[in-house]
């Protein structure tokens, strides 16, 4: 959520931010309405405070006039106090209405992007930062879903029967490979100092609001029919939601920061608006597995923690010997809540292209403001907003896809990356 003070003090920055994000005319109009609401509410607050002070001063006069026997004067002042009280009720009602409008508008507007974000319109304008490994040229390469279907290791037909399209059933060694990747990612996260947590897969709307999925992206979520503690309930689209919200409405101690968490969860996404895209295979599923890395830190350490998390994700790809490139997302492609984001894209020889396998984002204080997540500085003073950071370490299904396509052999077998052989107790899937 944006800082109200910043909205008023530097509205041109926010206007430029929306322009760089290629925001709609509605978003620009929302910003102008927000500026008006904040100004009007603050003016009303000043007017209300002055009116209360006047009422209080007048009320004090009534007792003295009554003691002096000046009943008529006292009654006149009583009438004036009554009118001011009635006016206060009207002003307070107007103030509350403006406050509600202001809150809704604040929740609808995106984060301010970092100056380091390249200006652009789409993913075509993202900037390559670096790349690792040489993309493999495999003349006999097959896309993962074709190879796995041929080997009887992927069953989309029965998955569709029991759940619908964009679900899959994995069999035998491929199912074990998925489980091995989960354990490998969590073990590496532990080595890098992340505390592993197991979190709920269903969350309330307050949690979705806190990390920015609500209210803007409700169509991308799976809502459950039962309420959760009196709120709407949703299946999580990523572990980012429950993990970051663990400290919602809390004031942490600076001495306890940074906090580093790792969580494995299934993720559920409706993929609204993606009809016709990646309809075959494991790339874009309604349900998939992911290990998420989450950090909560002070603003001073935010940039360094973001770079470190990104390095932890890239190291996993290097350990698996999977070629990848690191991309800095442009202003037209970066997510609603992020101020700076790196996408890691792994090479898929079966598709002859790079595909995103992890997004490592720094949100600044955007999510923390929505969650009221703060810390108390060790030198004293009022609580400050934390910064939040997260990234996939890694998306499990897409990593499996990358292994199948990069390690496939001409005879249809699939080699197991060396770092996974102890987990798999195999060197090859025949």
Number of C-alpha atoms within 10 A of each C-alpha: 23 20 13 14 10 11 20 15 11 10 15 11 13 21 17 13 19 23 17 19 24 17 15 11 11 9 18 17 11 18 22 15 15 23 18 15 21 21 15 16 20 15 13 17 15 12 14 20 13 12 18 16 12 13 20 12 12 16 17 10 14 20 14 12 16 14 10 10 11 13 14 11 14 21 14 12 18 17 12 15 21 14 13 17 15 12 14 18 13 12 18 16 12 14 21 12 13 21 17 12 15 22 15 14 20 19 18 19 21 23 27 24 27 16 10 13 20 19 21 19 16 15 15 11 16 22 17 14 11 11 16 15 13 11 18 17 12 16 9 12 22 22 20 26 21 14 20 21 14 12 14 13 17 24 18 20 13 14 16 14 10 10 11 13 16 21 22 23 14 18 15 11 16 20 14 15 24 20 15 19 23 22 16 16 24 23 14 17 25 15 10 13 12 19 16 17 13 12 15 13 17 18 23 19 21 17 24 26 20 26 25 25 20 18 14 14 13 16 15 16 20 18 19 13 9 11 14 14 10 9 12 16 21 23 19 25 24 22 29 25 23 24 24 23 23 13 16 21 15 13 16 18 14 18 10 10 15 18 14 21 21 29 26 25 22 16 19 20 18 18 16 11 9 10 8 7 10 12 13 18 21 21 21 19 21 20 16 22 21 24 26 27 29 27 24 25 25 22 16 10 13 22 16 11 23 25 15 13 25 25 12 19 24 24 14 19 22 13 12 16 18 23 21 24 20 21 20 24 27 26 30 22 19 27 20 18 22 24 22 27 28 26 24 28 21 26 25 27 24 24 13 16 11 17 18 17 23 26 25 26 26 27 27 27 29 25 27 25 21 20 25 19 26 26 22 17 15 10 6 7 8 8 16 20 22 28 27 29 28 29 28 29 31 27 23 25 23 23 22 19 22 26 22 27 25 27 22 25 17 12 8 17 15 21 18 21 19 13 14 18 15 12 15 20 10 16 14 16 17 12
